[in-house]
Each structure stands twice: as structure tokens, then as C-alpha cells.
Amino acid sequence: MEIQPPLVLKRQLLVPNKTLMGPGPSNCSQRVLDAMANPVLGHLHPECLQIMDEIKEGIKYAFQTKNDATMCVSGSGHGAMEAALCNLLEEGDIALFGVTGFWGHRAADMAKRYGADVRFLESRFGHALTMEEVEFAMEGHKPQVLFICQGDSSTGIVQSNIGEIGKLCEKYNCLLVVDTVASLGGTEFFMDEWKVDVAYTGSQKVLCAPPGISPISFSKKAMSRIISRSSKVKSYYWDATLIGQYWNCFGGSRIYHHTIASTLLYGLRESLALFAGMGLKSVIRRHKECSFRLQKGIEDMGLELLVPVQDDRLATVTAVKIPKGVDWRKVSEYAMKKYFFEISGGLGPTADHVFRIGLMGENATAEKVDLMLTILREAILNTSNITLNEKSKI
């Protein structure tokens, strides 16, 4: 053998314990971590299939849906985004993408690769889309699919009028796809009541499971469109009709689609059990209360929030403008080096302009909010020459 065993793999694996208060992932509970230490099961073993069935029920509760086509894709939230779009879109379909930050553009990039005729509806920077803006765009573009990100983690904006948008999509015979990766559990979401056709989320945010397995649900209307396509879904791996058979969504016998990671199933199952045990209303209320506490602390510190309108602020991710004279990288490095504490910078349109602070799941507590404010203040004061007794703007 010319290539020798790497020396780095002879060292013991050491993973630091960090407090993850960026835009995700969030810290897993000990119950979730313990669950993932269980033995690996085969992807078609009856015990594994039973866990999948239990996960489906938990997802239906989280999404507030009775959709039969409720399942998980083996991938991050990006995988669920890809699955939503590649199943619905065919060559030449008009797809309208609501943009309140980074994620509308990321989804549109995917849609272009499937041959969709992509159109954009962009909000004013730092603001959610209004119903007037949405209806004007729907009337003008007449899309087959409308994509909306309920909570954009790049800007900290929440789109709180999804229910009204759902009625509008029904009026225009348009399928509504909603990204809830950063919002589910931190704000209200009622998939069936709001007439959402496809919803997906990430396991690693409020649910506090490990990333790599993503819940997704398709309405009957969405599945009818998928089944009546004039061409096959272009991705075998993301084909909802096949994944759905593996997850026993349609009755009949289960099929082998891919080898699912049973350890990720254990973690997600336990995270959903904790989520259900606390109760959806209670979880949402806690996230909102912690968000208000954080926002007040930020403003009391003399810093400015990116999103000016309270109703447009996402409870799970708060964007804070970086004052002049402050290097966000130095602040982030200080917090991480001294406290193993994550404070993130911006993404996409907010890169180098904001701090992004995450309050999700295990970290959405008053104690963690106060710790965040203390560390942020100390990090700014120790890495720059500014004082925090008056507002500073970018």
C-alpha cells in the first residue's frame, strides 16, 4: 500500500460542548443524544418501520395536518426544499417566489434547474410581504406554484399572513409551498386550515434533533398534481410517490427506496415526543416570550434590530444591526473562544451587516437569553472601541 493510514485518525475523537445560539442547528436534549446511542437497525426491520410510523404522527401534530402523504426525506432542510420543488414543477411551469431574504432566491435556483419559468416577488428590505403585494403578483404572473418562506433565517422576518395567502392561492388555483425550517414551533402554523399544499421543516431547529432528516407533507391536491405529471419526477431520490411508499403513506406494502439512517430516526422520534409532551401552544408561547425578552435587551443595550415592525419579527432568529466600528467576526470569535458560545453573522443580503441570534428549542429560555445578552455585550466591548449607552447604526 502506497498510502499509509492517516495519523490524524489515530487520535481520540474530541467534540467540544458548545452553546448553539446561531440560526441553527440548535442543541439536542440529552434524551435525544441518548436515543441515538441505540443499536443500528435495518431500514426495513419492523422495529424501524414502527418508529417511522410514530414519527409520521408527530409530524402531523407539528404541522397540524391530516395529510396521508406526510413523511421525511433523508437530507437537510435543503433536501426537503428540493423535494417540494422537483415533485411539483415541470418544464415551463410558472413558479413565483416570495423573497424576504436569502431563501426565496435559493429555492428559485433549484426551480430553474427543473426548467421552471421563475418569477420573483421581493419585499421591502427588512419587511414581510403584504397581501396587496402578493395579490398583485399573483394576478400578474398567474403561477402554478407559489413559494413562501414563513421564517427567513437570513433576515429574521416572519411571514405571518400565510392563512390569507393560502386562500388567495385557492382563488388562483395555485399550489402553495411553505418553508417552515426556521419557524415551525416558534410561531403558529396550521397546514390544513391555511390551505398549504406542501410544507417542510428542518429537524435541527426548534425540534432540536440532529440535522439530516427533514419532515415534509403534501396535500391531496399536491399529490394529485404529482401523480398526473406529464413527465416523471426528475429526481428518483426525491420522488414523493416512492418515498411515500417507503413511509407507508398510501397503504399497501412498503417498498425499499433507500437505506434510512435509523439513528437519525431515533433522535427525531424522541425530539417529537418531547415536542408533543410540552404541547405546541406552550412551545410557541415560550419562544415568543424569549424573543420579546431578547429584543428588549438588545434595544436596552443601545443596539438596533434589523426588522422595524414587531409583527414582522421571527421569534426563533433575531437579526441585530452591527454598529459602526464593530467587527462581527471578532465578536463571534471572542464568544466562541472564551465561552464556546455561538453568535453568528448575516447570510445573503445581511452578510457583514447583522448578528443573527437563534432562540430555538433547548435554547429558548430566559436564562439563555440573559446569558446571550451578557456575552454579546462583553464581546463587543472587548473587541471594539464603541460604547453601548446610545444607539449605533450601520
C-alpha positions as CSV (number, residue, x, y, z in Angstrom):
1,M,0.0,0.0,0.0
2,E,1.5,3.4,-1.0
3,I,-1.0,5.4,1.0
4,Q,-0.5,4.8,4.7
5,P,-3.1,5.0,7.5
6,P,-3.6,8.7,8.3
7,L,-2.1,9.7,11.6
8,V,-5.0,12.0,12.5
9,L,-7.3,9.0,12.8
10,K,-5.1,7.5,15.5
11,R,-6.1,10.4,17.8
12,Q,-9.1,10.1,20.0
13,L,-12.2,12.0,18.8
14,L,-12.9,15.1,20.9
15,V,-16.0,17.1,20.3
16,P,-16.5,20.3,22.4
17,N,-19.7,21.1,24.1
18,K,-20.9,24.4,22.6
19,T,-24.0,26.5,23.2
20,L,-25.6,26.9,19.7
21,M,-27.4,30.1,19.6
22,G,-27.0,31.0,15.9
23,P,-29.6,30.3,13.3
24,G,-29.2,26.6,13.6
25,P,-28.5,23.8,14.4
26,S,-29.6,24.1,18.0
27,N,-28.5,21.9,20.9
28,C,-30.1,18.5,21.2
29,S,-31.5,17.4,24.6
30,Q,-29.8,14.6,26.5
31,R,-32.8,12.4,25.8
32,V,-32.2,12.8,22.0
33,L,-28.5,12.2,22.3
34,D,-29.1,9.1,24.4
35,A,-31.6,7.8,21.9
36,M,-29.0,8.0,19.1
37,A,-26.7,5.7,21.0
38,N,-29.1,2.8,20.5
39,P,-28.0,0.0,18.1
40,V,-28.4,0.5,14.4
41,L,-31.5,-1.2,12.8
42,G,-32.0,-2.3,9.3
43,H,-34.1,0.1,7.2
44,L,-36.9,-2.5,6.7
45,H,-36.8,-4.1,10.1
46,P,-40.3,-4.0,11.7
47,E,-39.0,-2.0,14.7
48,C,-37.6,0.6,12.4
49,L,-40.8,0.8,10.4
50,Q,-42.7,1.2,13.7
51,I,-40.5,4.2,14.6
52,M,-41.2,5.7,11.2
53,D,-45.0,5.4,11.8
54,E,-44.7,7.1,15.1
55,I,-42.6,9.9,13.6
56,K,-45.4,10.5,11.0
57,E,-47.9,11.1,13.7
58,G,-45.5,13.5,15.4
59,I,-45.0,15.4,12.2
60,K,-48.8,15.6,11.6
61,Y,-49.1,17.2,15.0
62,A,-46.3,19.7,14.4
63,F,-47.7,20.7,11.0
64,Q,-51.3,20.5,12.2
65,T,-52.3,18.3,9.3
66,K,-54.1,15.1,8.5
67,N,-52.3,14.6,5.2
68,D,-51.6,11.0,4.3
69,A,-48.6,12.0,2.4
70,T,-46.6,13.0,5.4
71,M,-43.0,11.7,5.6
72,C,-39.4,12.6,6.0
73,V,-36.7,12.9,3.4
74,S,-33.1,11.8,4.2
75,G,-31.4,15.1,3.9
76,S,-31.2,18.5,5.5
77,G,-33.8,21.2,5.0
78,H,-32.3,21.8,1.6
79,G,-33.3,18.3,0.7
80,A,-36.9,18.9,1.7
81,M,-36.8,22.2,-0.4
82,E,-35.5,20.2,-3.3
83,A,-38.2,17.5,-2.9
84,A,-41.0,20.1,-2.7
85,L,-40.0,21.8,-5.9
86,C,-38.9,18.9,-8.1
87,N,-42.1,17.0,-7.4
88,L,-44.4,19.9,-8.3
89,L,-42.6,21.6,-11.1
90,E,-42.4,20.6,-14.8
91,E,-40.7,22.3,-17.7
92,G,-42.2,25.7,-18.4
93,D,-44.4,25.9,-15.2
94,I,-44.6,29.4,-13.8
95,A,-43.3,29.5,-10.3
96,L,-43.5,32.6,-8.2
97,F,-41.0,33.0,-5.3
98,G,-41.7,35.4,-2.4
99,V,-38.4,36.9,-1.2
100,T,-37.9,38.3,2.3
101,G,-34.2,37.4,2.4
102,F,-32.0,34.6,1.2
103,W,-34.2,31.5,1.0
104,G,-36.6,32.6,-1.8
105,H,-33.6,33.0,-4.1
106,R,-32.1,29.7,-3.0
107,A,-35.4,27.9,-3.8
108,A,-35.7,29.7,-7.1
109,D,-32.2,28.5,-8.1
110,M,-33.4,24.9,-7.6
111,A,-36.6,25.6,-9.6
112,K,-34.6,26.9,-12.6
113,R,-32.7,23.6,-12.7
114,Y,-36.0,21.8,-13.2
115,G,-37.0,24.1,-16.1
116,A,-39.5,26.3,-14.3
117,D,-40.3,29.8,-15.5
118,V,-39.2,31.6,-12.3
119,R,-40.7,34.9,-11.3
120,F,-39.9,36.9,-8.1
121,L,-41.9,38.9,-5.6
122,E,-39.5,40.8,-3.4
123,S,-40.4,42.6,-0.2
124,R,-39.0,45.9,1.0
125,F,-35.8,45.1,2.8
126,G,-36.5,44.3,6.5
127,H,-40.2,43.9,5.9
128,A,-42.6,41.0,5.3
129,L,-44.7,40.8,2.1
130,T,-48.1,42.5,2.3
131,M,-51.3,40.9,0.9
132,E,-51.6,43.7,-1.6
133,E,-48.1,42.8,-2.9
134,V,-48.9,39.1,-3.1
135,E,-52.2,39.5,-4.8
136,F,-50.8,42.0,-7.3
137,A,-48.1,39.5,-8.2
138,M,-50.5,36.5,-8.4
139,E,-52.8,38.4,-10.7
140,G,-49.9,39.5,-12.9
141,H,-47.9,36.2,-13.1
142,K,-50.7,33.6,-12.7
143,P,-48.2,31.0,-11.3
144,Q,-48.8,27.3,-10.9
145,V,-46.7,27.3,-7.7
146,L,-46.1,30.0,-5.1
147,F,-43.2,29.6,-2.7
148,I,-43.1,31.4,0.6
149,C,-40.6,31.2,3.4
150,Q,-42.6,31.6,6.6
151,G,-39.5,32.5,8.6
152,D,-36.4,33.7,6.8
153,S,-33.4,33.0,9.0
154,S,-31.2,35.4,7.0
155,T,-33.2,38.4,7.9
156,G,-35.3,37.3,10.9
157,I,-38.5,38.1,9.1
158,V,-41.7,36.1,9.7
159,Q,-44.5,36.0,7.1
160,S,-47.5,36.0,9.4
161,N,-50.2,36.1,6.8
162,I,-49.8,32.5,5.4
163,G,-53.5,31.8,6.0
164,E,-54.6,34.7,3.8
165,I,-52.1,33.7,1.2
166,G,-53.5,30.1,1.2
167,K,-57.0,31.5,0.4
168,L,-55.5,33.6,-2.4
169,C,-53.8,30.6,-3.9
170,E,-57.0,28.6,-3.8
171,K,-58.7,31.5,-5.7
172,Y,-56.0,31.5,-8.4
173,N,-55.7,27.7,-8.5
174,C,-52.1,27.8,-7.4
175,L,-50.2,25.4,-5.2
176,L,-48.7,26.9,-2.1
177,V,-45.3,25.7,-0.8
178,V,-44.2,27.0,2.6
179,D,-40.7,26.7,4.0
180,T,-41.1,26.3,7.8
181,V,-37.5,25.3,8.5
182,A,-36.7,28.2,10.9
183,S,-40.3,28.9,12.0
184,L,-42.1,25.7,13.0
185,G,-42.6,25.6,16.7
186,G,-41.6,29.2,17.2
187,T,-44.8,30.6,15.6
188,E,-48.2,29.4,14.7
189,F,-48.6,27.1,11.6
190,F,-51.8,25.4,10.6
191,M,-51.2,23.5,7.4
192,D,-54.7,22.2,6.7
193,E,-56.6,25.3,8.0
194,W,-54.3,27.6,6.0
195,K,-54.7,25.5,2.8
196,V,-50.9,24.9,2.4
197,D,-50.1,22.3,-0.2
198,V,-46.6,21.5,0.7
199,A,-44.8,22.2,4.0
200,Y,-41.4,21.1,5.1
201,T,-39.1,21.9,8.1
202,G,-35.7,21.1,9.4
203,S,-35.1,18.6,12.2
204,Q,-32.3,20.7,13.7
205,K,-34.1,23.9,14.6
206,V,-36.9,24.1,17.2
207,L,-37.3,20.3,17.1
208,C,-33.7,20.0,18.5
209,A,-33.0,16.8,16.6
210,P,-29.8,16.2,14.6
211,P,-29.7,17.6,11.0
212,G,-30.0,15.1,8.1
213,I,-33.7,14.1,8.2
214,S,-36.4,16.5,7.2
215,P,-40.2,16.3,7.7
216,I,-42.4,17.2,4.7
217,S,-46.1,16.9,4.0
218,F,-48.1,17.0,0.7
219,S,-51.8,17.8,0.5
220,K,-54.2,15.7,-1.6
221,K,-54.1,18.5,-4.2
222,A,-50.4,18.4,-4.4
223,M,-50.3,14.7,-4.7
224,S,-52.9,14.8,-7.4
225,R,-50.6,17.1,-9.4
226,I,-47.6,14.9,-8.8
227,I,-49.5,11.8,-9.9
228,S,-50.9,13.5,-13.0
229,R,-47.5,14.9,-14.2
230,S,-46.8,14.5,-17.9
231,S,-43.2,13.6,-17.1
232,K,-41.5,11.6,-14.3
233,V,-40.2,13.5,-11.3
234,K,-36.6,14.2,-12.4
235,S,-35.0,13.0,-9.2
236,Y,-35.5,9.4,-8.1
237,Y,-34.2,10.2,-4.7
238,W,-36.7,13.0,-4.0
239,D,-39.8,11.4,-5.7
240,A,-42.6,11.7,-3.2
241,T,-44.6,8.8,-4.6
242,L,-41.7,6.5,-3.9
243,I,-40.6,8.0,-0.6
244,G,-44.3,7.9,0.4
245,Q,-44.5,4.2,-0.3
246,Y,-41.5,3.6,1.9
247,W,-43.2,5.6,4.7
248,N,-46.5,3.7,4.2
249,C,-48.4,6.9,3.3
250,F,-50.6,5.3,0.6
251,G,-51.4,1.8,2.0
252,G,-50.3,-1.5,0.5
253,S,-46.9,-2.9,1.0
254,R,-43.8,-0.8,1.8
255,I,-41.0,-0.6,-0.7
256,Y,-37.3,-0.3,-0.4
257,H,-36.4,3.2,-1.5
258,H,-33.1,3.9,0.2
259,T,-31.3,3.0,3.4
260,I,-32.5,5.4,6.0
261,A,-30.3,6.3,9.0
262,S,-32.0,4.6,11.8
263,T,-30.0,6.6,14.4
264,L,-31.4,9.8,13.0
265,L,-34.9,8.3,13.2
266,Y,-34.3,7.6,17.0
267,G,-33.3,11.2,17.5
268,L,-36.2,12.7,15.6
269,R,-38.7,10.4,17.2
270,E,-37.6,11.4,20.7
271,S,-37.5,15.1,19.8
272,L,-41.1,14.9,18.5
273,A,-42.1,13.1,21.7
274,L,-40.6,15.9,23.8
275,F,-42.3,18.5,21.5
276,A,-45.7,16.8,21.8
277,G,-45.2,16.3,25.6
278,M,-44.7,20.1,26.1
279,G,-47.6,20.9,23.8
280,L,-47.5,23.0,20.6
281,K,-49.1,26.1,22.2
282,S,-46.7,26.0,25.1
283,V,-43.7,25.7,22.9
284,I,-44.8,28.6,20.7
285,R,-45.6,30.8,23.7
286,R,-42.2,30.2,25.2
287,H,-40.3,31.1,22.0
288,K,-42.3,34.3,21.7
289,E,-41.7,35.3,25.3
290,C,-38.0,34.7,25.0
291,S,-37.9,36.6,21.7
292,F,-39.5,39.7,23.3
293,R,-37.0,39.4,26.2
294,L,-34.1,39.3,23.8
295,Q,-35.4,42.2,21.7
296,K,-35.8,44.4,24.8
297,G,-32.4,43.5,26.0
298,I,-30.9,44.3,22.6
299,E,-32.6,47.7,22.5
300,D,-31.7,48.5,26.1
301,M,-28.1,47.8,25.1
302,G,-28.3,50.6,22.5
303,L,-28.3,48.2,19.5
304,E,-30.8,48.2,16.7
305,L,-32.9,45.4,15.4
306,L,-32.9,44.9,11.6
307,V,-36.7,44.4,11.4
308,P,-38.5,47.5,12.4
309,V,-42.1,46.2,12.7
310,Q,-42.8,43.9,15.6
311,D,-45.3,41.7,13.8
312,D,-42.6,41.0,11.1
313,R,-40.1,39.7,13.6
314,L,-39.3,36.0,13.6
315,A,-39.3,34.6,17.2
316,T,-36.6,32.0,16.5
317,V,-34.0,34.1,14.8
318,T,-33.3,37.8,15.6
319,A,-31.2,40.0,13.3
320,V,-29.3,42.7,15.1
321,K,-27.6,45.5,13.1
322,I,-23.8,45.6,13.6
323,P,-22.8,49.1,14.9
324,K,-20.1,51.1,13.1
325,G,-16.7,50.2,14.5
326,V,-17.6,46.7,15.4
327,D,-16.2,43.7,13.5
328,W,-18.7,40.9,13.8
329,R,-16.1,38.2,13.2
330,K,-14.1,39.4,16.2
331,V,-17.2,39.4,18.4
332,S,-18.1,35.9,17.2
333,E,-14.6,34.6,17.7
334,Y,-14.4,36.1,21.2
335,A,-17.7,34.5,22.3
336,M,-16.7,31.1,20.9
337,K,-13.1,31.1,22.2
338,K,-14.0,32.2,25.7
339,Y,-17.4,30.7,26.3
340,F,-17.9,28.1,23.5
341,F,-20.9,30.2,22.7
342,E,-22.2,30.8,19.1
343,I,-23.1,34.2,17.8
344,S,-23.5,34.2,14.0
345,G,-23.1,36.8,11.3
346,G,-25.5,37.5,8.4
347,L,-26.3,35.5,5.3
348,G,-27.1,36.6,1.8
349,P,-28.4,40.1,1.8
350,T,-27.5,40.6,5.5
351,A,-23.9,39.2,5.3
352,D,-21.5,41.5,7.2
353,H,-24.5,43.7,8.3
354,V,-26.1,41.8,11.2
355,F,-25.6,39.4,14.1
356,R,-28.1,36.6,13.9
357,I,-29.2,35.2,17.3
358,G,-31.1,31.9,17.5
359,L,-33.6,31.0,20.2
360,M,-34.7,27.5,19.4
361,G,-35.8,24.6,21.4
362,E,-33.5,23.9,24.3
363,N,-32.0,27.4,24.0
364,A,-35.3,29.3,24.1
365,T,-35.2,30.0,27.8
366,A,-35.0,33.2,29.8
367,E,-31.7,32.1,31.3
368,K,-30.1,31.5,27.8
369,V,-31.4,34.9,26.6
370,D,-29.8,36.7,29.6
371,L,-26.5,34.7,29.0
372,M,-26.6,35.7,25.3
373,L,-27.0,39.4,26.2
374,T,-24.2,39.3,28.7
375,I,-21.8,37.6,26.4
376,L,-22.7,39.8,23.4
377,R,-22.1,43.0,25.4
378,E,-18.8,41.7,26.8
379,A,-17.6,40.6,23.4
380,I,-18.5,43.9,21.7
381,L,-16.8,46.0,24.5
382,N,-13.7,43.8,24.4
383,T,-13.2,43.8,20.6
384,S,-14.1,47.4,19.7
385,N,-13.8,50.9,20.9
386,I,-17.6,51.7,20.9
387,T,-19.7,52.2,24.0
388,L,-23.2,50.7,24.2
389,N,-25.0,53.5,26.0
390,E,-26.5,55.0,22.9
391,K,-27.8,53.6,19.6
392,S,-25.3,53.0,16.8
393,K,-26.3,52.3,13.3
394,I,-24.6,50.5,10.4
